[in-house]
């Protein structure tokens, strides 16, 4: 399955390592340092024409890529089916 990140960019959902909200995650100095280091290494792809809301870290054949997108982290998580998978998992655990 593929996840649309904005403009004409899609990523295989199996290659997504994490989806992060820019506003809350960049409060951490470690996250800011990671993003700066990724930018310096040329691993950041900006797919946002508007104010960015989130970033996605995806595995790449060369390591990893960071996608900056205007789509909210909640919407991206829904697109991956991650939240639906948690609901199914929770129902199974509750029925034991």
Secondary structure as GFF3:
##gff-version 3
##sequence-region A 1 96
A	DSSP	beta_strand	2	6	.	.	.	ID=ss1
A	DSSP	beta_strand	9	12	.	.	.	ID=ss2
A	DSSP	three_ten_helix	13	15	.	.	.	ID=ss3
A	DSSP	beta_strand	16	21	.	.	.	ID=ss4
A	DSSP	alpha_helix	22	25	.	.	.	ID=ss5
A	DSSP	alpha_helix	29	40	.	.	.	ID=ss6
A	DSSP	beta_strand	44	46	.	.	.	ID=ss7
A	DSSP	beta_strand	54	60	.	.	.	ID=ss8
A	DSSP	beta_strand	63	69	.	.	.	ID=ss9
A	DSSP	alpha_helix	73	80	.	.	.	ID=ss10
A	DSSP	alpha_helix	82	94	.	.	.	ID=ss11
###
